[in-house]
Amino acid sequence: MNHTNKSGKCMKMYICIFVFMSLFSAFAMGQEKVDEASLLMQLDHDFDKATAEKGIDGWVAYFAPNGSMLSDTSKPTTGLVEIRAQMEPIFKDSTLTLRWHPTKGEMMIPGVIGYTVGRWERMWRNKEGKWMKSTGTYSTTWKKQPDSSWKIILDSGVSDGSPVEVK
């Protein structure tokens, strides 16, 4: 009798565990999964907005400490100090607008590393006071950091050609 009672308690415990796990699984499956590609697209939009609002500080804030930049007109730049030094003269121009919009985001290693690509536009007044415009394509590689934030480890851009005067 004691043996049967013990078996019954074990069986009830297993049933309770099974029911709990089944309910938990059903709940977890019903939850919306984070669409990491959309997350990267949103990060890129936020990066654009922060840069438009805060200039060089907004730009640098989205880079990882070991982040790098590549462009078609300068050598590779790595590290926050170097990135700031390269971009600061550009952002000091009070007539400058630099905007971009991602057109695609994708994970290369889910939850670890991904990229966005898109189009950028830069406008400014030249020394003669004429508005100039340059456009191009960019690719930004994002990596999840130890604090779970996503930061840029590589940003590269290529212009469509020489700047043109805006009339």
C-alpha positions in Angstrom: 0.0 0.0 0.0 2.8 2.4 0.8 4.5 1.5 -2.5 1.3 2.3 -4.5 0.8 5.5 -2.7 4.4 6.5 -3.4 4.0 5.6 -7.1 0.7 7.6 -7.3 2.5 10.7 -5.9 5.3 10.3 -8.4 2.8 9.9 -11.2 0.9 13.0 -10.1 4.1 15.0 -9.9 5.1 13.9 -13.5 1.7 14.8 -14.8 1.9 18.2 -13.1 5.4 18.7 -14.6 4.1 17.6 -18.1 1.1 19.9 -17.9 3.2 22.8 -16.7 5.8 22.3 -19.6 3.0 21.9 -22.1 1.3 25.1 -21.0 4.7 26.9 -20.9 5.6 25.7 -24.4 2.2 26.7 -25.8 2.6 30.2 -24.2 6.1 30.6 -25.5 5.1 29.5 -29.0 2.3 32.0 -29.0 4.6 34.9 -28.1 5.7 37.1 -31.0 9.3 36.3 -31.9 11.6 39.3 -32.3 12.1 39.9 -36.0 15.8 40.7 -35.8 16.0 42.0 -39.4 13.3 44.6 -38.5 15.3 45.3 -35.3 18.3 46.1 -37.5 16.3 48.3 -39.8 14.9 50.2 -36.8 18.4 50.6 -35.3 19.6 52.1 -38.6 16.6 54.5 -38.7 17.5 55.5 -35.1 21.1 56.0 -36.0 20.1 58.3 -38.8 17.8 60.3 -36.5 20.4 60.5 -33.7 23.0 61.8 -36.2 20.5 64.4 -37.6 19.7 65.6 -34.1 23.1 65.4 -32.4 25.7 65.5 -35.2 29.0 63.9 -34.4 27.9 62.8 -31.0 24.9 60.9 -32.5 27.2 59.4 -35.1 29.8 58.1 -32.8 27.3 56.8 -30.2 26.2 54.0 -32.5 29.7 52.6 -33.1 31.3 49.7 -31.0 34.6 50.7 -29.4 36.4 48.6 -32.0 34.1 49.8 -34.9 35.5 50.8 -38.3 34.6 53.0 -41.2 35.5 52.5 -44.9 34.8 55.0 -47.6 35.8 55.5 -51.2 37.8 58.6 -50.4 39.8 57.8 -47.2 41.8 55.0 -45.5 40.1 52.7 -43.1 39.3 54.2 -39.7 39.0 52.1 -36.5 38.1 53.1 -32.9 35.8 55.8 -31.5 38.5 58.4 -31.2 39.6 58.0 -34.8 36.1 57.9 -36.1 35.3 61.1 -34.3 38.5 62.7 -35.6 37.7 61.7 -39.2 34.0 62.8 -39.1 34.2 65.9 -36.9 35.3 68.3 -39.7 32.4 67.2 -41.8 29.9 67.7 -39.0 31.3 71.1 -38.1 29.8 72.5 -41.3 26.6 74.1 -40.1 25.0 73.8 -43.6 25.5 70.0 -43.7 22.7 67.5 -43.8 23.5 63.9 -43.9 20.6 61.5 -44.1 20.1 57.9 -45.0 17.5 55.2 -45.1 18.0 51.5 -45.0 16.4 49.4 -47.8 17.3 45.9 -46.4 18.3 44.4 -43.1 19.4 40.8 -42.6 21.0 38.6 -39.9 24.2 36.8 -40.9 24.4 34.9 -37.6 21.0 35.3 -35.8 21.3 37.1 -32.5 25.0 37.9 -33.1 25.7 39.8 -36.3 23.7 41.3 -39.1 23.8 44.1 -41.7 21.8 46.9 -43.2 22.2 48.4 -46.6 20.6 51.5 -48.1 21.0 54.9 -49.7 22.5 58.1 -48.3 22.3 61.8 -49.2 24.6 64.6 -48.1 23.9 68.3 -48.8 26.0 71.3 -47.9 26.9 74.8 -49.1 30.3 75.1 -50.9 32.7 78.0 -50.5 30.9 79.9 -53.2 27.6 79.5 -51.3 26.1 77.0 -53.8 24.1 74.1 -52.5 25.8 70.8 -53.3 24.5 67.3 -53.1 26.2 63.9 -53.0 24.4 60.6 -52.9 25.5 57.0 -52.6 25.0 53.5 -51.2 26.1 52.2 -47.8 26.4 49.0 -45.9 26.5 48.8 -42.1 27.4 45.7 -40.1 25.9 45.5 -36.6 27.1 43.2 -33.8 25.4 42.4 -30.5 27.5 43.7 -27.6 28.0 42.0 -24.2 25.4 44.4 -22.7 22.9 43.2 -25.3 22.9 46.4 -27.3 23.6 46.4 -31.0 26.5 48.5 -32.2 28.2 49.2 -35.6 31.4 47.2 -36.2 31.8 48.3 -39.8 30.2 51.2 -41.8 31.1 51.7 -45.4 29.8 53.9 -48.1 30.4 54.6 -51.8 29.3 57.7 -53.6 27.4 57.6 -56.9 29.9 60.1 -58.4 31.0 63.7 -58.0 28.7 66.1 -56.0 26.2 68.0 -58.1 25.0 71.5 -57.6 21.4 71.8 -56.4 19.4 74.5 -58.2 
